[in-house]
Amino acid sequence: MTSIYYTRHPSPLGQLTLASTESGICGVFFPDQRNFRGTSGWQENPRHRHFKAVRQQLDAYFSSDLQQFDIPLDLSIYGTPFQQTVWETLLTIQFGQTRTYGQHAHRMNRPRAVRAVGGAIGRNPVSIIVPCHRVIGSNGALTGYDGGLDRKKYLLELEGVI
């Protein structure tokens, strides 16, 4: 069984729970995020080797001084192989850009899997860094953010999209 370490970090969007394995960051969770199951079974370790870099990069992002995260991720802890592929493909959406759920499904060569892609996006465990907030409805509407639409709007405003 893989050990998961965690710490907390303040942000303009509330206290974030950061989670990491030895391989990389595996979670960035808002306190009221629906798919966040808590830290039961995890080890609190604010000095874990991945946390310093993720804290610095999140702070720089929120200060508009960082557009591209450069930290090791471990997306293998959660989700199915399909969901993990969806999350990895989210990393191709650049700062300040958006993509619709349909475009994301096409990008994955799964044009008929829009609903499945949307479901996987909604279960992204690494909020902000794996930019699921950059995926919008086909009509341009802000939809489906597990951290709440107010946070999605904030992030897209920070990136100059809206």
C-alpha positions as CSV (number, residue, x, y, z in Angstrom):
1,M,0.0,0.0,0.0
2,T,1.3,3.4,-1.0
3,S,1.8,5.9,1.9
4,I,0.1,9.3,1.4
5,Y,1.4,12.4,3.3
6,Y,-0.5,15.6,3.7
7,T,-0.3,19.1,4.9
8,R,-2.5,22.2,4.7
9,H,-1.9,25.4,2.8
10,P,-3.8,28.7,2.8
11,S,-5.0,30.1,-0.5
12,P,-7.4,32.8,-1.7
13,L,-9.9,30.0,-2.3
14,G,-9.7,28.6,1.2
15,Q,-7.4,26.2,3.1
16,L,-6.1,23.6,0.7
17,T,-5.2,20.0,1.7
18,L,-2.1,19.0,-0.2
19,A,-1.4,15.2,-0.6
20,S,1.7,13.5,-1.8
21,T,3.2,10.1,-2.3
22,E,7.0,9.5,-2.6
23,S,6.5,9.9,-6.4
24,G,4.7,13.2,-6.4
25,I,1.7,15.3,-5.6
26,C,-1.5,13.2,-5.7
27,G,-4.0,15.6,-4.3
28,V,-4.9,19.3,-4.0
29,F,-8.3,19.5,-2.3
30,F,-10.6,22.3,-1.2
31,P,-12.2,21.8,2.3
32,D,-15.7,21.4,1.0
33,Q,-14.8,19.5,-2.2
34,R,-17.4,16.7,-2.8
35,N,-14.9,14.1,-3.9
36,F,-12.5,14.7,-1.0
37,R,-12.8,11.9,1.5
38,G,-10.5,13.3,4.1
39,T,-7.1,12.4,5.5
40,S,-8.0,9.3,7.3
41,G,-5.1,6.8,7.0
42,W,-2.7,9.5,5.7
43,Q,0.3,10.8,7.6
44,E,0.6,14.5,8.3
45,N,4.0,15.7,7.3
46,P,4.3,19.4,6.4
47,R,8.0,18.9,5.6
48,H,7.5,16.1,3.0
49,R,9.9,16.7,0.1
50,H,7.3,17.6,-2.5
51,F,5.4,20.2,-0.3
52,K,7.8,23.1,-0.4
53,A,7.8,23.3,-4.2
54,V,4.0,22.9,-4.5
55,R,3.4,25.6,-1.8
56,Q,5.8,28.0,-3.7
57,Q,4.2,27.3,-7.0
58,L,0.6,27.7,-5.8
59,D,1.5,31.0,-4.1
60,A,3.2,32.2,-7.3
61,Y,0.2,31.1,-9.4
62,F,-2.2,33.0,-7.1
63,S,0.1,36.1,-7.4
64,S,-0.1,35.9,-11.2
65,D,3.6,35.1,-11.3
66,L,3.3,31.5,-12.5
67,Q,1.5,30.1,-15.5
68,Q,2.9,26.6,-15.7
69,F,3.3,24.2,-12.8
70,D,6.5,22.2,-12.7
71,I,6.1,19.7,-9.9
72,P,6.1,15.9,-10.0
73,L,2.6,14.4,-10.0
74,D,1.4,11.0,-9.0
75,L,-2.0,10.5,-10.8
76,S,-1.9,6.7,-10.2
77,I,-3.3,6.7,-6.7
78,Y,-6.9,7.6,-7.7
79,G,-9.2,6.6,-10.5
80,T,-9.3,4.1,-13.3
81,P,-6.8,4.1,-16.1
82,F,-9.4,6.0,-18.2
83,Q,-9.8,8.7,-15.6
84,Q,-6.0,9.0,-15.2
85,T,-5.7,9.5,-19.0
86,V,-8.4,12.2,-18.8
87,W,-6.4,13.9,-16.1
88,E,-3.1,13.6,-17.9
89,T,-4.7,15.1,-21.0
90,L,-6.0,18.1,-18.9
91,L,-2.3,19.0,-18.5
92,T,-2.2,20.0,-22.2
93,I,-4.6,22.9,-21.7
94,Q,-2.5,26.0,-21.4
95,F,-2.9,28.9,-18.9
96,G,-5.5,31.3,-20.1
97,Q,-7.1,28.8,-22.5
98,T,-10.3,26.8,-22.2
99,R,-11.6,23.6,-23.9
100,T,-15.1,22.2,-24.0
101,Y,-15.9,18.8,-22.7
102,G,-16.5,17.7,-26.3
103,Q,-13.2,19.1,-27.4
104,H,-11.5,17.3,-24.6
105,A,-13.1,14.0,-25.6
106,H,-12.0,14.6,-29.2
107,R,-8.5,15.4,-28.0
108,M,-8.4,12.0,-26.4
109,N,-9.7,10.3,-29.6
110,R,-12.9,9.4,-27.7
111,P,-15.5,11.7,-29.3
112,R,-18.5,9.6,-28.1
113,A,-17.3,9.5,-24.5
114,V,-18.1,13.1,-23.6
115,R,-20.2,12.1,-20.6
116,A,-17.5,9.7,-19.3
117,V,-14.8,12.4,-19.9
118,G,-16.9,14.9,-18.0
119,G,-17.4,12.5,-15.1
120,A,-13.6,11.9,-14.9
121,I,-12.9,15.6,-15.1
122,G,-15.3,16.1,-12.1
123,R,-13.2,13.6,-10.1
124,N,-9.8,15.2,-10.7
125,P,-8.0,14.9,-7.4
126,V,-5.3,17.5,-8.1
127,S,-7.3,20.8,-8.4
128,I,-5.7,23.8,-9.9
129,I,-2.5,22.1,-10.9
130,V,-4.3,19.6,-13.2
131,P,-6.5,22.3,-14.7
132,C,-10.0,20.9,-14.8
133,H,-11.2,24.5,-14.2
134,R,-10.3,25.2,-17.8
135,V,-13.0,22.9,-19.2
136,I,-16.3,24.6,-19.9
137,G,-19.7,23.8,-21.4
138,S,-20.2,23.8,-25.2
139,N,-22.1,27.0,-24.9
140,G,-19.3,28.7,-22.9
141,A,-21.0,28.2,-19.6
142,L,-19.1,27.5,-16.4
143,T,-20.2,24.0,-15.4
144,G,-19.1,21.1,-13.3
145,Y,-16.4,22.1,-10.9
146,D,-16.0,19.9,-7.8
147,G,-14.6,22.8,-5.9
148,G,-17.6,25.0,-6.7
149,L,-18.4,27.3,-9.6
150,D,-17.3,30.4,-7.6
151,R,-13.8,28.9,-7.4
152,K,-13.8,28.0,-11.1
153,K,-14.8,31.5,-12.0
154,Y,-12.1,32.9,-9.7
155,L,-9.4,30.7,-11.4
156,L,-10.5,31.6,-14.9
157,E,-10.6,35.3,-14.0
158,L,-7.1,35.0,-12.5
159,E,-6.0,33.5,-15.9
160,G,-7.7,36.3,-17.8
161,V,-10.2,34.0,-19.5
162,I,-13.2,35.9,-18.2
